[in-house]
Amino acid sequence: MLKMNKLILAAALAVLVALPLDAFSATRHKKTRMSATKIAFMKANPCPSNGKSKGSCPGYGIGYVIPLKQGGVDSASNMQWVQKKAKKVKKKMKI
């Protein structure tokens, strides 16, 4: 019986070691969480399409006035509502 318990424990340990490191990380749920900065932006600037300060904003996304890659700060004052169509065009142009 003791030998069987050791085998089960060894097998469970092998499974845990084989899992990717991000399987235990909270960042894998990044898409469902919002940063405090975005929440502050939404409270100060309600959604243009439905006027809500929480939840989704149909047809709009949040973008940076000055992109972070270009030295912009991650603050509500550097954010703006961007129409999703315009955001897609901007990504294609790689601006």
FENNOR-V216083 format. One record per pair of residues at least 12 apart in sequence whose ideal C-beta (glycine too) atoms are under 10 Angstrom apart, sorted by the first residue. I is the first residue (numbers start at 0). J is the second residue. Records with the same first field share a line. If there is no record, write none. Layout:
I=J + J
This chain:
33=53 + 61
34=61 + 73
35=73 + 75
36=61 + 72 + 73 + 74 + 75 + 76 + 77 + 78
37=61 + 73 + 75 + 78
38=52 + 53 + 75
39=74 + 75 + 76 + 78
40=52 + 61 + 74 + 75 + 76 + 77 + 78 + 79 + 80
41=53 + 54 + 56 + 61 + 75 + 78 + 80
42=75
43=75 + 76 + 78
44=61 + 75 + 78 + 79 + 80
45=80
46=58 + 59 + 61 + 80
47=59 + 80 + 82
48=80 + 82
56=80 + 83
57=83
58=80 + 82 + 83 + 84
59=79 + 80 + 81 + 82 + 83 + 84 + 85 + 86
60=79 + 80 + 81 + 82 + 83 + 85 + 86 + 87
61=75 + 78 + 79 + 80 + 81 + 86
62=77 + 78 + 79 + 80 + 81 + 82 + 85 + 86 + 89
63=77 + 78 + 79 + 81
64=76 + 77 + 78 + 79 + 81
65=77
66=94
